[in-house]
Amino acid sequence: MAMTEQDEQRLNERGITLEQLRTFVCIAQEGGFGRASEVLARTQSTLSAGLKRLEEDVGCRLIERRQGHVIGLTDEGRRLLPAARDILQRTSRAIGALKTPSLEGRIALGVPDDFAIHNLHRVISLCLAENPGLRVEVTAASSSVLSHMMDEQRLDVVILKGIAGQPVVSSAERVIQVEPLYWVSAGAAHFDEMGEVPLATFMEGCVIRQSAVAALNAVGRPHYFAYVSGSFDNVKKAVASGLGVGILPQSALTDELVVLDEGNGVPTLPAIQLVLSTSNSRELCERFAGYLGRALLE
């Protein structure tokens, strides 16, 4: 559940410190005090005391723990986490803006429309708000189309999909996300019971489609394209409606989709990676790509 404006106002009124929020977010993300103490370079007892003060200030328990071990977030903790992350990210960017000149000029950005990138639209919006002299022109298309546009120098910065583990060939590229792929369907299904596997997948040239076809061919499993679309949402809806079996990254999994495993006779899939590339050596493009990369990794 998202944090409401009223919730954020109550936090501000209670005088919550950035250090308290940083402690809470790190413990939640790292899953325990030990790893969080390494990341923040603080003792576990210091973190425990900071978390306790935060819980006293907000008037509720945020993280369930037993004998010093983190069990998980409470309902209130799950509500606070996204707002706490947002506050820390905004503060970090605001401080960074004081140290560097603002971005000014035009950027042509290419993003994949067949892969959901967490927080991308919000990050671009924040960047524009913080840099009034910047104009970002976004093109959403398949990775094959984006690659072609980049080769023609029609894009300055682009995010492309690829198989995880592929080497980054230059300093102009950086991996910003790696996710495993999963076979999914609308209900229980077994590949051994299918004469041909009906694939609900993306357009030709998409690395996710290529991964599905390569995995099926590797085990000699016949298939056909039951539903093909360039839209990420359309493919998800087609699978959820029972029009075919698909493969999707972990972040796209929902309760309406059934994840198939080895017990369902599915072949092994690779992981997918997103690579942020700068095709224009202008300082503006490199600085914008750096901003985008840092923000998407937060």
Buried (B, 14 or more C-beta within 10 A) or exposed (E): EEBEEEBBEEBEEEEBEEBBBBBBBBBBEBEBBBBBBEEBEBEBEBBBEBBEBBBEBBEEBBBEBEEEEBEEBBEBBBBBBEBBBBBBBEEBBEEEBEEEEEBEBEBBBBBBBBBBBEBBEEBBEBBBEBBEEBEBEEBBBBBBBBBBBBEEEBBBBBBBBBBBEEEBEEEBBBBBBEBEBBBBBBEEBEBEEBEEBBBBBBBEBBBBBBBBBBBBEEEEBEBEBBBBBBBBEBBBBBBBEBBBBBBBBEEBBEEEBBEBEEEBBBBEBBBBBBBBBBBBEEEBBBBBBBBBBBBBEE
